[in-house]
């Protein structure tokens, strides 16, 4: 299947949005035929030699790496518009594994062709640098708190970040979204065990913060969830309901005023 850049929805978003109309034929020419990767299959594996860079056109993927103890660390959840495969380890291999969570459609392009195009069209290079920097900062915010946050704070931050990304692509005023992830993946992304994730999600539901079941996430109390996740700058999807003081939530004794769920420690 050939790439149709003009009719692609990513023409208005991501890296493709920075390509001038007069350069669009040249941009399409460097791309290889669009690929479909079935859910559960890998686009590439950690250590692989790979000369392609991919723009995700449709679907979700997971970037992860394996620790020496055999445990997997989720690094990033990949969505439409994201660029993957650009980074390489010092030995030239891929620094992570990218696996399709749903059926994935990607636009491949050789790395050397992309770099040559960026030299000719500097706006694309600047846009690519901006997008990669934004993704890196987002990853830092999620991974950087694994050693300092409680289980509830880690889970709240992860789910809220995915929620915001998903509703930006769907509708800005929805209170629930579908996320193609499991409690096992949440555990691998937050450094917890699946049992701990399950228990913490139940406590968060009982506290009236959120509901997450079978990939369906519903935000029940935006204000308290963003406070727990320390993401108070996030835009609320709908008018906030009146707070229920009877919910089993207590104030952290540190004096910061942060909410703390009983029993949800790392």
N, C-alpha and C positions, 0 to 999 in steps of 0.2 A: 504493500500500500504506500503510495507516494504522499509526501507531505503537501498539504494545501494550506500554505501560510496565510493567504488572504482571508480564507474562511474560518480559520482556527480561532476559537474563543481566547486563546492566549495572545492573540494579536493585540489585545487591549490590556494585557497584564504581563508582569514579569519581564524577562529579558527581551522577549520579542517586541514589546511595546516601544523599545528604544530604537528599533530599526526603521530608518526613514523609508517612506513608500518607494522612492526611487532606487533604494538598495535592496528592496524585498526580493527581486529575482536572484540577486547574488547570494542573499541569505538562504533562500530555498535551495540554491544549487549546491551549497556545501553540506546540506543534510543528506543523510542516508534514508532509505525507506523506513517508514514508521514501524516500530516493533510492538508486539503485544506479548507481555509476560504474564502467564497465568498465576493466579493467587497461590502462594506457597513456593513458587519458583524463585530462584535468585537471578538478579541481573548481573551481578558479579560477586565474587567471594574475596574476603580478606586475603591479601597476598597475590591475587591474580594480576597479571599484566593486562592492562586495558588502555587502549588508545582512543576510546570514545568518551565523549561527554554527552550527557542525556538531559533533555528538558522533559519533565513529566507533563504529559498532555491530559491524562485522565487516570484516576485511581490513587491509591495510597500505597506507600512502601515504607520499609523500616530499615534504618541504617544502624548496624550494631557491630561490636567487636567482642572477641572472646578473651577472658582473662586466663592466666596460667592455671588457676584453680578450677577451670572448666565452666565458670559462670559467665553468662552473657550480660553485657552492658548495652542497653539501648542508648544510642547517641542522638537520634533524631527521627521524627516521623515526617515522611516526605509526602507532599501534596501537590496537586496540579500547579504548574508554574515554577516549581523548584528545579534547580540545576544540580545534578548529581554526577559524580565521577570526575570532577575537575581536580580535586585534591589527590595528590600521590604521596606515598611514603618516600623517605630518602632512598630506599633501594629501588624505587620505581614501581612497586606494587601498590595495589589498592589498600588503603589503611583500614577499611571496614568492609563488611558484607552488606549488600542491599538486597532485601527480599520483598517481594510483592505481597502486600496484605490483602489486596483485592486484585482483580484483573487490572493490569497496568499497561497503559499505552504511552510510549516514549518516542521522542524525536532524537535519534542519535546523530552526532556529528563528530568527525575526527578532531582531536584536540588541536593539532597543528593548523587545521583549516580555520577553526574558531579563533585561534590566536592571530592568524594572518588577517582575518576579517576585522578583528578588533584594532589592528594597526591601521587599517584603512578607514574605519568608522569609530573614532575615539569615543563617541557617545555610548556605544555598545560596551566598550571596555569599562567606562565609568559606571554604567548601570550594573554590569556584572560584578564589579568590585563592591558596589553598594549593597547588592542583594546578598552576596556571600558574607559581607561584614554583618549584615542584619541577622542572618542565620547563625553566625558564630556567636553573636551577642546573646541571641535567644538560647542557644545551647549552653552558654556559660551560666545564664541565669537559672536554668534547670539543673544542670550538673553541679554547679558550684554550691548548691545548698544541701547536697546529699549528706554531708558530714555535720551539718549544723542545725537542720530542721527536724521537727517531729514527723512521724509517719503521716499524720493528717495534713500537715503543712506541705509536705512533698507531693502528696496525691492531689491536694487542692490546686497547687501551682501547676502541675502537669495537666490535669483535666481542664482547668480554666484556660490555659494557653491553647490547648487543642480546640476547645469550645470557641474561643475567639477567632482562631484561624478558620474553622469550619463555617461559622456564621457569616464571616466576611465574604465567603464565596457563595453562600446560599442567600440568606436574608438577615439584615442587621437587627431585626426586632423579634427574633424567635427565642423562646426560653428553653428549647430542647433540641438536640442534634443527635445524629447517628455517628458514632465513632467505631470504625472497624478494628477495635482492639479488645483484648481480653484482660482479665485480672493478672494472668501470667505476664503479659507484656507490660502492664503497669508496674508489676513487681520488678521486672528487669530494667525498667526505666528509672525506678526510684530507689534501687538498692535494698528492697524489702523482699520478704518471702511472700508467695501467693496467699498463704494462710493469714499473714499479717495484713495484707491488702484487703482480703475479704472481711476480716474483723473490723478494720478501720472504715471501710465503705458502709458497713452496717451501722456503725456509730454515727457516721456523718448523715446517713439517711434518718436515723432516729432523732438526731439533733436538728433536723429540718434544713440542712444545708444543700444537699443534692441527692439525686437518685441515679444510680448507674446499674443497669442490668441488661445483659445480652447486647452490649454495644450501644445501648440507648441512654444518653445522658440528659438529665433534666436538672436545671438549676432551680432550686427551691427558694433560696435566700441569697440574692446577689450581693447585698451589702456585707453580710457576715462572711460569705465565702471569699470575696475579694480581700477582706481584712485578714482572714486566716492565711491566704496565699500571699499576702503583702503585694497585691496588685490592684490597689485602690484607684489607679489611674485608668483602669479599664472602663470602657463605656457600657453602661447598663443596657440590656436589650429591651427593657420594658419598665414602666413605672414600678417602683419598689412597693411591696405590700407592707402593711404595718407590722412591726416586729412583735414577736410573741415572746414575752419575757419568761414564760414557763418552760421553754425548751431547755433540755439538759446541757447547757453550755455555760462555762464559767470563765471568769477573767484570770489570765495568767498573773501570778503574784509578783512578777518582775517589775510591775509598775508601768509597763509600756502600754497597757490597755489592750493587748492582743488577746484574741480569743484562743481558748485551749480546750480541746476535747478530752474528756476523762479517758484515761487508758491508752490514748493514741500516741505513744512515745516510740522513738526509733530504737 
